[in-house]
Amino acid sequence: MEALELSSTIREGSRDYRRGLNINYGRTCDCKPTHINCLSAKEWLKSQLGVWRFYYEARDIRDKNVHPATFPISLSKKVIELFTHEGELVLDPFVGSGTTLVAARDVNRNAVGFDLHKKYIDSCEQRLKEPTLFGKSKQIAIQDDARNISLYFETERISLIWTSPPYANLLNRERKNKSRRFRNNEQLGKIEQYSQDQRDLGTMELDEYTEAMGEIFESLLPLLRPKAHCVINVPDMWWENKRITIHVSLINKLRKHGYELRNVIIWDRTNIVNRIGIFGWPSNYITMGVTFEYLLDFWRPPKTIKK
């Protein structure tokens, strides 16, 4: 197969659509074989804290008209650097606007991201056109359903799955909360949805969504190397005055499909959330769910030796 460019897109009708990818997955660093990443001792120590904070930079996408739920490049880079070596392969099953691909290019990791929607693959393509001074890693954005990812990879090639998936249908509703009533940002009454495509996990009720996520991640498990990590960024949300614990549903479902939960990291967002107010005072207690999200850290358990 002829080599792809360092950054490329694949869509339905493309030569490489639903075919095995020509992309490297081995280390290109000089780390000792026993090292699990390329971090220094000081960098490693900073990553051991269970609460993380990040800041946006100029390249980050914060416009909800472009994508309703983005995360900072700095967050993505930290996850990728903690769980991989340079040259290894990162997968984002729900790549959205392409932040994972941008971060992987910054830190010299190969990466592939999937999304159903043309506008998000277009966004990935545009962001990856920006010039870079970094290494020779390859990033590919593919317009396809996450259910088809296994068609593109051989088993045990991926060193990290890192993603922020849709949040069931919890964004598929008008925004009426008080925090948006006094902002001049056109968010009040808006539906912050990815799409209305029936295949989109963002259109599903929580139970259906959880089942679909379980099926997708079950198909991805054989692609992960043993002891390779899968990190999923999700919030919990309020729905009709009830707390919807998405992170609990995903932990239970992925455990049933062979993943082992290793850690739960809190992404503290208080430094980037605008206008935290006392909107429930004095008659309604509301936990500040908008100020933090979960990073659920799973791995594929090591293979057991049969006696």
N, C-alpha and C positions, 0 to 999 in steps of 0.2 A: 504494500500500500504506500502510495506517495505521501510524504510527510506533510502535515498541515502547517499553516503559519503558527507563530508563537501564540497569537491570539486569534480566535476564529469563532464563527457561529455555524450551527447545523440546524436546518429546518426541514420540514417534510418536503421530500423531493430532492434534497441534497444527496450527493453521492454517498456520504457517510451516515445517512439517516438509518438508525436502528441496525448499525453494524459495529463490530468491535473497533474501539478507538486506538489510534496510533499515538499513544502518550506515555511518557516515562513515569516510573513510579518508584525508582530506587534512590537511595541517598546519594547526594553529590557533595556532602560535607566531609570533613576530616575527623569527625567525632569517633570516639572509641565505640566498638560494637555494643558495649553494655550501656552506653548512654541512651536515654530515651528521648532526648531533644538536644538542641544546640545552645540552650541557655547557659549563661554564666551562673556561678553560685549566687551572686547578688540578684540577678534577674529571677532565678528560681525561687529565692526567698520571698520576693514580692508576690509571686504567684500563689504562695501557700496561704495567704489571707483569704478567708471565706467570703469577704464582701469586696466587690470590685467597683471602681468608678472610672468613667471615661469622659472624654471631651470630644466634641465634633471638630472637624477641620474643614477647610474650604472645599475639599473634594466631596464631602459627604452630601447626600441627598436628604433634605429635610422637608421638602415640599410634598404634602400629602396628596396633591393632584398627580404627582409622579408615581408615588407608591404610598399606601396608607400606613405601612409599618416597617420602618427602616431601623438599622442599628449602626453605630459609628464604625468606621474603618478600624479605629484603634481597638475596639472590642474584638473584632474579627481577627486582627493580627495577633492579639494576645492569645486567643484560643488556639490558633494555628501554630504559633511558636511553642506553646506549652506542650502540644501533643504530637508534633511531627518534627522531622529533620528536613533540612533543605533538600529539594529534589523529590521528596515524597509526594504522594497523590492525595488531594483533598476533594471530597464530594459534597456538594450542596444540592439536595433533592428539590428545594424550593428557593431558587436563587434570587427571585424578584429582580430588584434593580441592579444586582451584580456586585454588591459590596464584598462578598466572599472572594470573588474572582480578583477584584482590585487588591484586596489585602494579600491574597496568595501571591500575586505578582510582586508586590512590595517586598515580601520576605522570601522570594525565590522558591516557591512551592508550585508544583503542577496542580491544576484544579479544573474540575468540570462542574458546571451548574446547569440544572434543569428547571424549566418553567413552561407551563401550558400556553402562556400568553405572549403574542407577538410583541406587544408594546414593551414588555419587560426584557425580552431578548434584544430588542432594538436598543434599549437602555444599556444593557451589558455591552453590546457591540460599540456603542458610542463612548462609554467610559473607558473601554480597553484600547481605544484609539489614542488616548492621551500618551504622550511620550514618557519613557521610563529609562532610567540609567541602571536598572537592576539586571539580574542574571538572565539565563536562557530557559527559564521555565515556560510552560505553555498553559494557557487558560482557554477553555472552550465553553461557550454557552449554547445549550441545546434546547430547542423548542419541542418539548415532548412531555408526556405524562410521566410522573414519577413512578408509576406502575411498570414502566417499560425500561427502567434503568439497567436492569440485569442483562439486557440485550447488548449493552455497550462495553461490558467489562468481563474479564476473566476473574475467577475466584481469587480471593486473598491478595488483591492488588491495592486496595485503598487503605491508607494509614489514618484517615480521619474523616468522619461524617460530621459536618458542622452546618447547622441550619436554624432558621427561625421560620417555622411552618405557619400556615394560616391558623387562626384561632377558632376553628369551627365556624358557626354562623354568627358569632358574637359581634362582628363588625357590620353585619348585614342588617342594620337598623338605623333609624334617624338618631342623630346626636342631640339630646335634649338636656343634658346635664348642666347645672348652674355654672360650672367652670367655663363654659363656652359662651355664656350669654353676654359677657361684657368684653369679649375679645373681638377685635376687628380682623378676623382671619377667615371668615366665610365658613366656619366649621359647624355653627349651630344649625341643626336640622339636616345636615348632610349625612349620606350613607357612605361610610368609608370602606367600601367593599372592593375586593380584587376583581371580581367579575360575577356574572350570573351563569357561567358555564356549569352544567350539572356535574361535570367531572371535578370541579374545583372543590377542594376540601372546605373552603370558606363558605360554601352554601349549605353545609350539612349540620343537622342537629348534633349535639355533643356525642350521643351514643353511636350514631352512624359514623361520625368523624373519628372517634376513638377506634372503631373497628377498621376503618380504612387505613388509619395510621399504623395499626398493628400489622395489617397485610403488607403495606409498603415496606416497613422496617424489617419484617420477616424476610422479604425478598432481598433486602440489602445486607443482611447479616453474613451470608457466605462471601460477599465481596470484601468484607473487612478482614484484615490480618488478625490472627489471634492476638489478644491484648491490645488491639487498636481501639481507639475511643470513638464514641458517638456523642456529640454534645448538642443538645436541643434547647433553644432559647424560647421560653413561653412565659406569659403572665397569667395570673388568675384574673377574673373579671366579675363585675356585677351584672346580673340579668334579672329583671323584675324583682328587685330587692332581695336577691339571693346571691350568695357567693358561689361562683362556678370555678371549681378547683381543677383547671385543665391539667396542671402539673401532676396532680395525684392520678388522674385518669391515664396519663401517658406513662407514668412510672409503672403502674400496675399492668398496663397492656404490654409494654416492651419487656418486662420481666417474663411474662407468659410466652414471649416469642424468642427467648434465649439470651437477652441482654442482661448484664449485671450492672446495677446501679452502683457507682463508685463514689459519687460526691454530688452535693447540691450547692452551687455557688449562687450568691445573691448579687445581682447587678443593681447597685444602688444608683438610682436615676435622679436623686434630689437636686443634684447640681445642674441638670439640664431640663428639668420640668419647670414650666413657666407658671407663676401665680398659684402656688399652693394656697388654698383658702380654707376657711372654716365653714364649708358649705352645708354641713349637717347640723351645725350649732343653732339653737340649743336643744333641739327636739329629736335629732336623728343621728345616731353614731355611725360614722362611715370610716372604715379603715382606709389608710392612704395607699390603696392598691396601685395607683398610678405612679408611685414613686419607687417601685422596685419590680424586677422581674427575676425569673429563675433561669439558671443555666444548669440543666440536668445532664450530668456527666455519667454516661454508661460506657462499658466496653464489651467487646466480644471475649468471653472467658477463654483462658488458655486451654489448649487441647489436653485431654487426659489420656494417659498411656494405658491401654488395655493390657491387663495381665494375662 
